[in-house]
Amino acid sequence: MKKTKILLVEKSPMVVQGLTTILNEGTEFEVAAVADSLDRIAERLIVVKPDLIVLNPQLVDYSKRHSFRVLFQDSPQVPIVALVYSYFDQQWLKSFNGIIEITDDRKHIESVLNEVAQADNGHSESPELYELSEREREVLVEVANGLSNKEIATKLHISVHTAITHRKNIVKKTGIKSVAGLTVYAMLNNLM
């Protein structure tokens, strides 16, 4: 039986050793490579060609969260599972194909990884949908600054209808409906 190859992106040697031991004990998974920073991902993807990526979301800078999947452009179809051991915005975690927590036991970890590995990789929210376009980010900043649709349209030289459409797309992609929530989102993602 062929094992599912995993690229583990984690900087803590203790977590790497623990998860590697847990996964290598079973017959289904193999930690084929470890990257201790995002800078080392590209080379590992080319060499290892993993079936699955397990990533500590803490390694992704706030400003890069909206486009973190670009780091994996050499393997765009490889599912990514978040390895979580602190609080993260649930909306951002939806951009992962699955989530495991540091407190999960082996059975649960294997269950999540199996589910993700066997899935169609058609995550409920594709990265292209979740990622805001440059214009949507501009509109988001103006919404966070308290401008109305008409003021945004004037400032960005677009029609009011286009401004409204961008706002609808922002709400759809982020799942955040309130101006206050969008303001916090913009601040957390270093857009302001």
CYANA upper distance limits for C-alpha pairs under 8 A (distance plus 0.5 A):
  1 MET  CA     28 GLU  CA      8.37
  2 LYS  CA     28 GLU  CA      7.97
  3 LYS  CA     27 THR  CA      7.30
  3 LYS  CA     28 GLU  CA      5.35
  3 LYS  CA     29 PHE  CA      5.49
  3 LYS  CA     30 GLU  CA      6.57
  4 THR  CA     28 GLU  CA      6.56
  4 THR  CA     29 PHE  CA      5.20
  4 THR  CA     30 GLU  CA      6.55
  4 THR  CA     50 PRO  CA      8.26
  4 THR  CA     51 ASP  CA      6.38
  4 THR  CA     52 LEU  CA      7.76
  4 THR  CA    117 ALA  CA      8.41
  5 LYS  CA     29 PHE  CA      6.69
  5 LYS  CA     30 GLU  CA      5.63
  5 LYS  CA     31 VAL  CA      6.52
  5 LYS  CA     32 ALA  CA      6.02
  5 LYS  CA     49 LYS  CA      8.42
  5 LYS  CA     50 PRO  CA      5.48
  5 LYS  CA     51 ASP  CA      5.67
  5 LYS  CA     52 LEU  CA      6.90
  6 ILE  CA     29 PHE  CA      7.61
  6 ILE  CA     30 GLU  CA      6.48
  6 ILE  CA     31 VAL  CA      5.22
  6 ILE  CA     32 ALA  CA      6.02
  6 ILE  CA     33 ALA  CA      7.38
  6 ILE  CA     50 PRO  CA      5.85
  6 ILE  CA     51 ASP  CA      6.57
  6 ILE  CA     52 LEU  CA      5.40
  6 ILE  CA     53 ILE  CA      6.03
  6 ILE  CA     54 VAL  CA      7.44
  7 LEU  CA     31 VAL  CA      6.69
  7 LEU  CA     32 ALA  CA      6.54
  7 LEU  CA     33 ALA  CA      5.52
  7 LEU  CA     34 VAL  CA      6.26
  7 LEU  CA     35 ALA  CA      7.91
  7 LEU  CA     44 ARG  CA      8.11
  7 LEU  CA     45 LEU  CA      8.25
  7 LEU  CA     48 VAL  CA      8.24
  7 LEU  CA     50 PRO  CA      6.31
  7 LEU  CA     52 LEU  CA      6.93
  7 LEU  CA     53 ILE  CA      5.28
  7 LEU  CA     54 VAL  CA      6.73
  8 LEU  CA     16 VAL  CA      8.04
  8 LEU  CA     31 VAL  CA      7.21
  8 LEU  CA     33 ALA  CA      6.81
  8 LEU  CA     34 VAL  CA      5.24
  8 LEU  CA     35 ALA  CA      6.77
  8 LEU  CA     53 ILE  CA      6.50
  8 LEU  CA     54 VAL  CA      5.38
  8 LEU  CA     55 LEU  CA      6.63
  9 VAL  CA     34 VAL  CA      6.29
  9 VAL  CA     35 ALA  CA      5.23
  9 VAL  CA     36 ASP  CA      6.26
  9 VAL  CA     37 SER  CA      7.23
  9 VAL  CA     38 LEU  CA      7.97
  9 VAL  CA     41 ILE  CA      8.19
  9 VAL  CA     53 ILE  CA      7.90
  9 VAL  CA     54 VAL  CA      6.56
  9 VAL  CA     55 LEU  CA      5.16
  9 VAL  CA     56 ASN  CA      6.70
 10 GLU  CA     15 VAL  CA      7.99
 10 GLU  CA     16 VAL  CA      7.00
 10 GLU  CA     34 VAL  CA      7.67
 10 GLU  CA     35 ALA  CA      6.85
 10 GLU  CA     36 ASP  CA      5.50
 10 GLU  CA     37 SER  CA      7.41
 10 GLU  CA     55 LEU  CA      6.90
 10 GLU  CA     56 ASN  CA      6.08
 10 GLU  CA     59 LEU  CA      8.14
 11 LYS  CA     16 VAL  CA      8.06
 11 LYS  CA     35 ALA  CA      7.92
 11 LYS  CA     36 ASP  CA      4.68
 11 LYS  CA     37 SER  CA      6.91
 12 SER  CA     16 VAL  CA      6.66
 12 SER  CA     36 ASP  CA      8.12
 13 PRO  CA     17 GLN  CA      6.48
 14 MET  CA     18 GLY  CA      6.58
 15 VAL  CA     19 LEU  CA      6.48
 16 VAL  CA     20 THR  CA      6.37
 16 VAL  CA     34 VAL  CA      8.27
 17 GLN  CA     21 THR  CA      6.53
 18 GLY  CA     22 ILE  CA      6.72
 19 LEU  CA     23 LEU  CA      6.56
 20 THR  CA     24 ASN  CA      6.33
 20 THR  CA     30 GLU  CA      8.17
 20 THR  CA     31 VAL  CA      6.38
 21 THR  CA     25 GLU  CA      6.60
 22 ILE  CA     26 GLY  CA      7.78
 22 ILE  CA    106 ARG  CA      6.75
 23 LEU  CA     28 GLU  CA      8.44
 23 LEU  CA     29 PHE  CA      6.20
 23 LEU  CA     30 GLU  CA      6.81
 23 LEU  CA     31 VAL  CA      7.61
 23 LEU  CA    106 ARG  CA      8.07
 23 LEU  CA    110 GLU  CA      8.10
 24 ASN  CA     29 PHE  CA      6.72
 24 ASN  CA     30 GLU  CA      5.89
 24 ASN  CA     31 VAL  CA      7.44
 32 ALA  CA     48 VAL  CA      7.30
 32 ALA  CA     50 PRO  CA      7.94
 33 ALA  CA     44 ARG  CA      7.38
 33 ALA  CA     48 VAL  CA      7.39
 34 VAL  CA     44 ARG  CA      8.33
 35 ALA  CA     40 ARG  CA      6.15
 35 ALA  CA     41 ILE  CA      6.55
 35 ALA  CA     44 ARG  CA      7.70
 36 ASP  CA     40 ARG  CA      7.68
 37 SER  CA     41 ILE  CA      7.73
 37 SER  CA     59 LEU  CA      7.31
 38 LEU  CA     59 LEU  CA      7.37
 38 LEU  CA     60 VAL  CA      8.02
 38 LEU  CA     71 LEU  CA      8.10
 40 ARG  CA     44 ARG  CA      7.09
 41 ILE  CA     45 LEU  CA      6.62
 41 ILE  CA     71 LEU  CA      7.76
 41 ILE  CA     72 PHE  CA      7.97
 42 ALA  CA     46 ILE  CA      6.97
 42 ALA  CA     71 LEU  CA      7.63
 42 ALA  CA     72 PHE  CA      7.47
 42 ALA  CA     74 ASP  CA      7.57
 43 GLU  CA     47 VAL  CA      6.80
 44 ARG  CA     48 VAL  CA      6.18
 44 ARG  CA     49 LYS  CA      8.10
 45 LEU  CA     49 LYS  CA      5.69
 45 LEU  CA     50 PRO  CA      7.11
 45 LEU  CA     72 PHE  CA      8.19
 45 LEU  CA     74 ASP  CA      7.33
 45 LEU  CA     75 SER  CA      7.35
 46 ILE  CA     74 ASP  CA      7.65
 49 LYS  CA     75 SER  CA      8.16
 50 PRO  CA     78 VAL  CA      7.80
 51 ASP  CA     78 VAL  CA      6.46
 51 ASP  CA     79 PRO  CA      7.98
 51 ASP  CA    117 ALA  CA      7.83
 52 LEU  CA     78 VAL  CA      6.15
 52 LEU  CA     79 PRO  CA      5.89
 52 LEU  CA     80 ILE  CA      6.70
 52 LEU  CA     81 VAL  CA      8.14
 52 LEU  CA    117 ALA  CA      7.23
 53 ILE  CA     78 VAL  CA      7.44
 53 ILE  CA     79 PRO  CA      6.77
 53 ILE  CA     80 ILE  CA      5.21
 53 ILE  CA     81 VAL  CA      6.60
 54 VAL  CA     80 ILE  CA      6.33
 54 VAL  CA     81 VAL  CA      5.24
 54 VAL  CA     82 ALA  CA      6.37
 54 VAL  CA     83 LEU  CA      6.78
 55 LEU  CA     80 ILE  CA      7.38
 55 LEU  CA     81 VAL  CA      6.62
 55 LEU  CA     82 ALA  CA      5.57
 55 LEU  CA     83 LEU  CA      6.10
 56 ASN  CA     60 VAL  CA      8.45
 56 ASN  CA     82 ALA  CA      6.29
 56 ASN  CA     83 LEU  CA      5.26
 56 ASN  CA     84 VAL  CA      6.72
 57 PRO  CA     82 ALA  CA      6.68
 57 PRO  CA     83 LEU  CA      7.36
 57 PRO  CA     84 VAL  CA      7.36
 60 VAL  CA     64 LYS  CA      6.99
 60 VAL  CA     65 ARG  CA      6.76
 60 VAL  CA     68 PHE  CA      7.54
 61 ASP  CA     65 ARG  CA      6.91
 62 TYR  CA    188 LEU  CA      6.79
 62 TYR  CA    189 ASN  CA      5.51
 62 TYR  CA    190 ASN  CA      7.29
 63 SER  CA    188 LEU  CA      8.19
 63 SER  CA    189 ASN  CA      5.21
 63 SER  CA    190 ASN  CA      5.75
 63 SER  CA    191 LEU  CA      8.00
 64 LYS  CA     68 PHE  CA      6.01
 64 LYS  CA    189 ASN  CA      7.93
 65 ARG  CA     92 TRP  CA      8.14
 65 ARG  CA    189 ASN  CA      7.56
 66 HIS  CA    130 TYR  CA      8.03
 66 HIS  CA    131 GLU  CA      5.87
 66 HIS  CA    132 LEU  CA      7.44
 66 HIS  CA    189 ASN  CA      8.04
 67 SER  CA    127 PRO  CA      8.48
 67 SER  CA    131 GLU  CA      6.65
 68 PHE  CA     72 PHE  CA      8.39
 69 ARG  CA     73 GLN  CA      7.33
 69 ARG  CA     76 PRO  CA      8.21
 69 ARG  CA    127 PRO  CA      7.58
 72 PHE  CA     76 PRO  CA      6.37
 77 GLN  CA    121 ASN  CA      7.37
 78 VAL  CA    121 ASN  CA      8.06
 79 PRO  CA     96 PHE  CA      8.19
 79 PRO  CA     97 ASN  CA      6.35
 79 PRO  CA    116 VAL  CA      7.42
 79 PRO  CA    117 ALA  CA      7.68
 79 PRO  CA    121 ASN  CA      6.69
 80 ILE  CA     96 PHE  CA      6.11
 80 ILE  CA     97 ASN  CA      5.97
 80 ILE  CA     98 GLY  CA      7.44
 81 VAL  CA     96 PHE  CA      6.21
 81 VAL  CA     97 ASN  CA      6.06
 81 VAL  CA     98 GLY  CA      5.10
 81 VAL  CA     99 ILE  CA      5.85
 81 VAL  CA    100 ILE  CA      7.57
 81 VAL  CA    113 LEU  CA      8.18
 81 VAL  CA    116 VAL  CA      8.35
 82 ALA  CA     93 LEU  CA      7.86
 82 ALA  CA     96 PHE  CA      6.78
 82 ALA  CA     97 ASN  CA      8.40
 82 ALA  CA     98 GLY  CA      6.79
 82 ALA  CA     99 ILE  CA      5.20
 82 ALA  CA    100 ILE  CA      6.64
 83 LEU  CA     99 ILE  CA      6.72
 83 LEU  CA    100 ILE  CA      5.63
 83 LEU  CA    101 GLU  CA      6.13
 83 LEU  CA    102 ILE  CA      7.34
 84 VAL  CA     88 PHE  CA      8.47
 84 VAL  CA     99 ILE  CA      7.58
 84 VAL  CA    100 ILE  CA      6.70
 84 VAL  CA    101 GLU  CA      5.20
 84 VAL  CA    102 ILE  CA      6.62
 85 TYR  CA    101 GLU  CA      6.31
 85 TYR  CA    102 ILE  CA      5.73
 85 TYR  CA    103 THR  CA      8.29
 88 PHE  CA     92 TRP  CA      7.95
 88 PHE  CA     93 LEU  CA      7.55
 89 ASP  CA     93 LEU  CA      6.97
 90 GLN  CA     94 LYS  CA      6.89
 91 GLN  CA     95 SER  CA      8.03
 91 GLN  CA    174 THR  CA      7.23
 91 GLN  CA    175 GLY  CA      7.53
 92 TRP  CA     96 PHE  CA      8.44
 93 LEU  CA     99 ILE  CA      8.18
 94 LYS  CA    125 GLU  CA      7.80
 95 SER  CA    125 GLU  CA      7.01
 95 SER  CA    126 SER  CA      7.73
 95 SER  CA    127 PRO  CA      6.95
 95 SER  CA    130 TYR  CA      7.47
 96 PHE  CA    123 HIS  CA      8.49
 97 ASN  CA    116 VAL  CA      6.90
 97 ASN  CA    121 ASN  CA      8.04
 97 ASN  CA    123 HIS  CA      6.40
 98 GLY  CA    112 VAL  CA      7.25
 98 GLY  CA    113 LEU  CA      8.11
 98 GLY  CA    116 VAL  CA      6.85
 99 ILE  CA    112 VAL  CA      7.86
100 ILE  CA    104 ASP  CA      7.25
100 ILE  CA    109 ILE  CA      6.67
100 ILE  CA    112 VAL  CA      7.55
104 ASP  CA    108 HIS  CA      6.57
104 ASP  CA    109 ILE  CA      6.76
105 ASP  CA    109 ILE  CA      6.75
106 ARG  CA    110 GLU  CA      6.56
107 LYS  CA    111 SER  CA      6.59
108 HIS  CA    112 VAL  CA      6.71
109 ILE  CA    113 LEU  CA      6.65
110 GLU  CA    114 ASN  CA      6.38
111 SER  CA    115 GLU  CA      6.63
112 VAL  CA    116 VAL  CA      6.72
113 LEU  CA    117 ALA  CA      6.43
114 ASN  CA    118 GLN  CA      6.47
115 GLU  CA    119 ALA  CA      6.52
116 VAL  CA    121 ASN  CA      7.87
117 ALA  CA    121 ASN  CA      8.35
122 GLY  CA    126 SER  CA      7.64
125 GLU  CA    129 LEU  CA      6.88
125 GLU  CA    130 TYR  CA      6.89
126 SER  CA    130 TYR  CA      6.80
127 PRO  CA    131 GLU  CA      6.35
129 LEU  CA    173 LYS  CA      6.60
130 TYR  CA    173 LYS  CA      5.24
130 TYR  CA    174 THR  CA      7.18
131 GLU  CA    173 LYS  CA      7.58
132 LEU  CA    136 GLU  CA      6.22
132 LEU  CA    137 ARG  CA      6.68
132 LEU  CA    170 ILE  CA      7.43
132 LEU  CA    173 LYS  CA      7.70
133 SER  CA    137 ARG  CA      6.76
134 GLU  CA    138 GLU  CA      6.88
135 ARG  CA    139 VAL  CA      6.74
135 ARG  CA    166 HIS  CA      8.33
136 GLU  CA    140 LEU  CA      6.47
136 GLU  CA    166 HIS  CA      6.18
136 GLU  CA    167 ARG  CA      7.89
136 GLU  CA    169 ASN  CA      8.23
136 GLU  CA    170 ILE  CA      7.01
137 ARG  CA    141 VAL  CA      6.72
137 ARG  CA    191 LEU  CA      7.92
138 GLU  CA    142 GLU  CA      7.00
139 VAL  CA    143 VAL  CA      6.65
139 VAL  CA    152 ILE  CA      7.35
139 VAL  CA    163 ALA  CA      7.65
139 VAL  CA    166 HIS  CA      7.42
139 VAL  CA    167 ARG  CA      7.60
140 LEU  CA    144 ALA  CA      6.61
140 LEU  CA    167 ARG  CA      7.86
140 LEU  CA    170 ILE  CA      7.83
140 LEU  CA    182 LEU  CA      7.66
140 LEU  CA    183 THR  CA      8.38
140 LEU  CA    186 ALA  CA      7.49
141 VAL  CA    145 ASN  CA      6.67
141 VAL  CA    183 THR  CA      8.16
141 VAL  CA    186 ALA  CA      7.12
141 VAL  CA    191 LEU  CA      7.14
141 VAL  CA    192 MET  CA      6.96
142 GLU  CA    146 GLY  CA      6.96
142 GLU  CA    147 LEU  CA      6.19
142 GLU  CA    152 ILE  CA      6.81
143 VAL  CA    147 LEU  CA      5.90
143 VAL  CA    148 SER  CA      7.58
143 VAL  CA    152 ILE  CA      8.16
143 VAL  CA    179 VAL  CA      7.30
143 VAL  CA    182 LEU  CA      8.17
143 VAL  CA    183 THR  CA      7.96
144 ALA  CA    179 VAL  CA      6.99
144 ALA  CA    180 ALA  CA      7.89
144 ALA  CA    182 LEU  CA      6.89
144 ALA  CA    183 THR  CA      4.92
144 ALA  CA    186 ALA  CA      7.64
145 ASN  CA    183 THR  CA      8.26
146 GLY  CA    179 VAL  CA      8.43
147 LEU  CA    151 GLU  CA      6.16
147 LEU  CA    152 ILE  CA      6.51
148 SER  CA    152 ILE  CA      6.60
149 ASN  CA    153 ALA  CA      6.60
149 ASN  CA    160 VAL  CA      6.52
149 ASN  CA    163 ALA  CA      6.42
149 ASN  CA    164 ILE  CA      6.87
150 LYS  CA    154 THR  CA      6.75
150 LYS  CA    160 VAL  CA      6.00
150 LYS  CA    163 ALA  CA      8.32
151 GLU  CA    155 LYS  CA      6.59
152 ILE  CA    156 LEU  CA      6.48
152 ILE  CA    160 VAL  CA      8.27
152 ILE  CA    163 ALA  CA      7.16
153 ALA  CA    157 HIS  CA      6.13
153 ALA  CA    158 ILE  CA      5.25
153 ALA  CA    159 SER  CA      5.86
153 ALA  CA    160 VAL  CA      5.66
153 ALA  CA    162 THR  CA      8.09
153 ALA  CA    163 ALA  CA      6.21
154 THR  CA    158 ILE  CA      7.07
154 THR  CA    159 SER  CA      8.13
158 ILE  CA    162 THR  CA      6.80
158 ILE  CA    163 ALA  CA      7.32
159 SER  CA    163 ALA  CA      6.88
160 VAL  CA    164 ILE  CA      6.71
161 HIS  CA    165 THR  CA      6.67
162 THR  CA    166 HIS  CA      6.66
163 ALA  CA    167 ARG  CA      6.77
164 ILE  CA    168 LYS  CA      6.73
165 THR  CA    169 ASN  CA      6.73
166 HIS  CA    170 ILE  CA      6.65
167 ARG  CA    171 VAL  CA      6.75
168 LYS  CA    172 LYS  CA      6.64
169 ASN  CA    173 LYS  CA      6.52
170 ILE  CA    174 THR  CA      6.45
170 ILE  CA    175 GLY  CA      8.36
170 ILE  CA    176 ILE  CA      8.48
171 VAL  CA    175 GLY  CA      5.69
171 VAL  CA    176 ILE  CA      5.79
171 VAL  CA    177 LYS  CA      6.07
172 LYS  CA    176 ILE  CA      8.17
176 ILE  CA    181 GLY  CA      6.53
176 ILE  CA    182 LEU  CA      6.67
177 LYS  CA    181 GLY  CA      7.47
177 LYS  CA    182 LEU  CA      7.71
178 SER  CA    182 LEU  CA      6.73
179 VAL  CA    183 THR  CA      6.55
180 ALA  CA    184 VAL  CA      6.84
181 GLY  CA    185 TYR  CA      6.66
182 LEU  CA    186 ALA  CA      6.58
183 THR  CA    187 MET  CA      6.71
184 VAL  CA    188 LEU  CA      6.55
185 TYR  CA    189 ASN  CA      6.68
186 ALA  CA    190 ASN  CA      6.73
186 ALA  CA    191 LEU  CA      5.59
186 ALA  CA    192 MET  CA      6.73
187 MET  CA    191 LEU  CA      6.42
187 MET  CA    192 MET  CA      6.09
